[in-house]
Amino acid sequence: MITVLLADDHAFVRDSLVELLSASGDLTVVAECEDGAQVLDAARRTRPDVVLLDLAMPRVTGLQAARELLDERPESRIVVLTGSLTPGLVREAREIGVVGYLLKDDDPGALPGHVRTVAAGGTAWSDAATAATAGD
């Protein structure tokens, strides 16, 4: 079973993601956070295989949470799952060690496969995120 920590400030999004991932049979959500400030403690408690982080959260952003988590647990497999796409955000995510950047308007049916790929040591970059930094 692949374990996942979800962080998104919208309960509807979290509930939908839990339902989607749980339906796949081999993925289970072990922690849900509504703010990036909760991510490090939740990751310490649950030691997830994959962390899915929204970027825009009230107190601590997804990238701030990712940086904090990777400072303490550099082996963490973090994927940004967001509606925000700018070259600067994608670049920053790569620089701090995030292994994936997916958009909320990507095909939801592909998400379980992306989680499996990341848990197995791969990466999950949406075509749009890759294109945003193609000149780098």
C-alpha positions as CSV (number, residue, x, y, z in Angstrom):
1,M,0.0,0.0,0.0
2,I,1.3,3.4,-1.0
3,T,0.7,6.1,1.7
4,V,-0.2,9.7,0.8
5,L,-0.3,12.9,2.8
6,L,-2.7,15.6,1.3
7,A,-2.4,19.3,2.0
8,D,-5.1,21.6,0.5
9,D,-7.0,24.3,2.2
10,H,-10.3,23.3,0.5
11,A,-12.2,20.5,2.2
12,F,-14.0,19.6,-1.0
13,V,-10.7,19.1,-2.8
14,R,-9.3,17.0,0.0
15,D,-12.4,14.9,0.2
16,S,-12.4,14.4,-3.6
17,L,-8.7,13.4,-3.6
18,V,-9.2,11.0,-0.8
19,E,-12.1,9.3,-2.7
20,L,-10.1,9.2,-6.0
21,L,-6.9,7.8,-4.4
22,S,-8.7,5.3,-2.2
23,A,-10.7,3.9,-5.1
24,S,-7.5,2.8,-6.8
25,G,-7.0,0.1,-4.2
26,D,-3.3,0.4,-3.7
27,L,-3.2,4.0,-2.4
28,T,-4.3,5.2,1.0
29,V,-4.4,8.7,2.5
30,V,-2.8,8.7,5.9
31,A,-3.0,12.4,6.7
32,E,-4.9,15.4,5.6
33,C,-3.8,19.0,6.2
34,E,-5.7,22.2,5.6
35,D,-2.6,24.4,5.8
36,G,1.1,24.0,5.1
37,A,1.8,24.7,8.7
38,Q,0.5,21.2,9.6
39,V,2.5,19.3,7.0
40,L,5.8,18.7,8.9
41,D,4.1,17.4,12.0
42,A,1.8,15.2,9.9
43,A,4.7,13.8,7.9
44,R,6.6,13.1,11.1
45,R,3.7,11.1,12.5
46,T,2.7,9.2,9.3
47,R,5.9,9.0,7.2
48,P,4.0,9.0,3.9
49,D,5.4,7.7,0.7
50,V,4.2,10.7,-1.3
51,V,3.1,14.2,-0.2
52,L,0.6,16.1,-2.4
53,L,0.7,19.8,-1.7
54,D,-1.4,22.7,-2.9
55,L,0.6,25.9,-3.4
56,A,-1.9,28.5,-2.1
57,M,-2.7,27.9,1.5
58,P,-3.5,30.5,4.2
59,R,-0.6,30.6,6.6
60,V,2.2,28.5,5.1
61,T,2.3,28.0,1.3
62,G,2.9,24.6,-0.3
63,L,6.4,25.6,-1.3
64,Q,7.3,26.8,2.2
65,A,6.0,23.5,3.6
66,A,7.9,21.5,1.0
67,R,11.1,23.4,1.8
68,E,10.6,22.7,5.5
69,L,9.9,19.1,5.0
70,L,12.8,18.5,2.6
71,D,15.2,20.2,5.1
72,E,14.2,17.6,7.7
73,R,13.4,14.6,5.5
74,P,15.3,15.0,2.2
75,E,14.0,11.6,1.0
76,S,10.4,12.9,1.0
77,R,8.7,12.5,-2.4
78,I,6.7,15.8,-2.8
79,V,4.3,16.6,-5.7
80,V,2.7,20.0,-6.1
81,L,-0.9,19.8,-7.1
82,T,-2.2,23.3,-7.8
83,G,-4.2,25.6,-10.0
84,S,-1.3,28.0,-10.2
85,L,1.2,27.8,-13.0
86,T,4.0,30.3,-13.5
87,P,7.6,29.6,-14.7
88,G,8.9,31.0,-11.4
89,L,6.8,28.7,-9.2
90,V,7.8,25.6,-11.3
91,R,11.5,26.7,-11.2
92,E,11.3,27.2,-7.4
93,A,9.7,23.8,-6.9
94,R,12.4,22.1,-8.9
95,E,15.2,24.0,-7.1
96,I,14.0,22.9,-3.6
97,G,13.6,19.2,-4.6
98,V,10.0,18.7,-5.4
99,V,9.6,15.7,-7.8
100,G,6.4,16.7,-9.5
101,Y,4.2,19.6,-10.5
102,L,0.6,18.7,-11.5
103,L,-2.3,21.0,-12.3
104,K,-5.8,20.6,-10.8
105,D,-7.3,20.8,-14.3
106,D,-5.2,17.9,-15.5
107,D,-6.9,14.5,-16.0
108,P,-7.9,13.4,-12.5
109,G,-7.8,9.7,-13.6
110,A,-4.1,10.1,-14.2
111,L,-3.3,11.1,-10.6
112,P,-3.1,7.6,-9.0
113,G,-0.6,6.6,-11.7
114,H,1.5,9.8,-11.0
115,V,1.5,8.9,-7.3
116,R,2.6,5.4,-8.0
117,T,5.4,6.7,-10.3
118,V,6.6,9.1,-7.7
119,A,6.5,6.5,-4.9
120,A,8.6,4.2,-7.1
121,G,11.3,6.9,-7.4
122,G,10.1,8.6,-10.6
123,T,8.8,12.1,-11.3
124,A,5.4,13.6,-12.3
125,W,5.7,16.9,-14.2
126,S,2.6,18.0,-16.2
127,D,3.2,19.0,-19.8
128,A,2.2,22.6,-19.0
129,A,4.8,22.8,-16.1
130,T,7.5,21.4,-18.3
131,A,6.6,23.8,-21.1
132,A,6.6,26.7,-18.6
133,T,10.3,26.2,-18.0
134,A,11.4,24.8,-21.3
135,G,13.9,27.6,-22.0
136,D,15.7,27.1,-18.7
